[in-house]
Amino acid sequence: MLELTPLIPALPLAGSALIACFGGRLPGQGSYPAIATLAAGWLIALGILGQTLAHGAHPPHWERSIVWAPTGDTVLRMGLALDGLGLAMLLVVTTVSLLVHIYSVGYMHGDPRYPRFFSFLQLFSASMLMLVLADNLLLLYISWELVGLSSYLLIGFWFQKPEAMRAAKKAFIVTRLGDIGLFLGLLTLFNAVGSVAFQDIFAAVDAQLATTTVSFALPLIGKVVWPLAAVAAILIFFGAMGKSAQFPLHVWLPDAMEGPTPVSALIHAATMVAAGVYLVARMYPVFHYTDHGSLALTFVAGVGAVTALMAATIGLVMNDIKRVLAYSTVSQLGYMMMGLGVGGYTAGMFHLFTHAFFKAGLFLGSGSVIHGTGTQDIREMGGLARRMPQTYWTFVLATAALAGIFPFAGFWSKDEILLDAWLNMRWVFYVGLAGGVLTAFYMGRLVIKTFLGEPRQPDIHAHESPAVMTTPLWILGFLSITAGLINTPWNPVFHHYVSFAQAEAPPFSLAIAAAGTAAAILGLAGALAVYRWELVSASTLRRMFRPLYVLFSNKWYVDEILYALLVKPLFSVCRAAFAFDRWIVDGLVNLVGWTGLVLSRIQGWLDRWVVDGLVNAVGYAVRGAGWLLTRLQTGLAQTNVLLAFAGLVALVWLLVYR
């Protein structure tokens, strides 16, 4: 089965090209071949997992590469590799992508660009799968950019809507800012190691990267000296900040909701945002280099903590069902980064694994709600539990997993992050608890306002979605319950596959688990008290905490701050550059052009009237003389005698009177 690994990304890539060329003439207008390619990749990944489980749950070690670019003494190789981390990601991406493809058959039915959607969806999945399997940083970067291109195409799929067009551009530009850091990190490592292969980079961490220092000046700090590994790690993390929507580069993700809901599910669960977390995990030896790992990892944990708390507070006040889930994703991505930052390599990746399933379930569930009601505003919903029971129950299962309720999947992965934080960076533990309370509160609010109570808009006639949409919801609901069971204290299968340097899993702590569960229960109880039992009205809370409500409603003014600090000055620079180009550069060019034009006209006048005039005058004189001479020759004897006599008279006159 390992030898079939290259087919996993190759099949959807071929499917994307095939649908782009012949989509309308393929079965299901391209949807059936698209589903088949993902199903084949999922079966291959499942087969590899089965083989490894049969051999004692040992992670696979497979690699194939070819010579790509011989450059002098350096030979760049390009290839694919699969290990435990890669296998876990393959299972996540193929499973969620397959279910999203199936769900899209119903959701996108009747769209005029139906085949194009599946072609883009195939490209998105293939890019992410190639990124996961890349055995070197350069191929990962190429796949990384293909993921960015695919997200641009899918977020702006309904490009006739100005909001979708702007959201696609915003996502593309903001993530490119982070990609600059990733590219600089790639160049830094290549310059230091002479290779982009992961094995070569990791082998050189302690020998070269940790012992080589870089000095530079920082504002307000002065000269600092950092190990080269720390510099490279932080530069690489900038790329992860863009893709995985970490503060302050998170601003693109909520706006990405303008794309079709299946796209939102794929972006938020298994592809684009997961790429940044995977990048940090893949490059973890560089982040965790000997004796100096605290610098880069503390930076990761700090950014993750800020992101988790800030996004959770914004989720409290959003009224668009997809935007609540979008800020939930940003917050959970912060959780994952917190886990990786505190040294919880397995915990961070395990939360990515479980989060993929329940967040995909939530987004596809929100798509079912939108499909059935025609609105995204939860203030216009209510009472949908009776009209859409399948969507409701699957949504509740995914919500319980996200909140971290025992024994759902999110409980096990969040508990591991909290435990690692308690052991290594205790302040991160308290941030995680606070985030757990906020997460449970805003998800409880979302469920109550959407599904419970009485309908707020009688003219909305909600209906349950078709089976092609609800079947993936039930599968994801089942995974929301069971996915966490693969890494319990008595069955740490996930840890066997995804661990750093074969580190032992920390022992289960009942106190930490109880604290995480208490945080979730406290948040849910608060949501019930405010929005279900109405012990305290939401309007009263808004009045009591109006400054915070305004701050959260305006998303901490991060967009405005970035606009003032980056966008507006950049526009000013662009306008100045345009003015300089128009009046100075173009002015000089135009001046040279006009000068040449005037000189050419003067030259033309001189050539026509002086040079050509003189030449023509000689010609006219010769022609006139010739004409006169022709008058002398008439062919008459009398004229000849007369001319001879006239000549004789003239000669005699000259002789007599000279």
Secondary structure, DSSP 8 states (H G I E B T S, - for coil): -GGGTTHHHHHHHHHHHHHHHHGGGSGGGGHHHHHHHHHHHHHHHHHHHHHHHHTTS----EEEEEEEEEETTEEEEEEEEE-HHHHHHHHHHHHHHHHHHHHHHHHTTT-TTHHHHHHHHHHHHHHHHHHHHBSBHHHHHHHHHHHHHHHHHHHTTTTTSHHHHHHHHHHHHHHHHHHHHHHHHHHHHHHHHS--BHHHHHHTIIIIITT-EEEEEETTTEEEEEEHHHHHHHHHHHHHHHHTT-TTTTTHHHHGGGS-HHHHHHHHHTSHHHHHHHHHHHTHHHHT-TTTHHHHHHHHHHHHHHHHHHHHHHHTT--BHHHHHHHHHHHHHHHHHHHHHTT-HHHHHHHHHHHHHHHHHHHHHHHHHHHHHS--BGGG---HHHH-HHHHHHHHHHHHHHHT-TTSHHHHHHHHHHHHHHHH-HHHHHHHHHHHHHHHHHHHHHHHHHHSS--S-TT-------HHHHHHHHHHHHHHHHGGGGEETTEEHHHHHS-STT-------HHHHHHHHHHHHHHHHHHIIIIIS-SS-HHHHHHHTHHHHHHHHTGGGHHHHHIIIIIHHHHHHHHHHHHIIIIIIHHHHHHHHHHHHHHHHHHHHHIIIIIHHHHHHHHHHHHHHHHHHHHH--S-HHHHHHHHHHHHHHHHHHHHH-
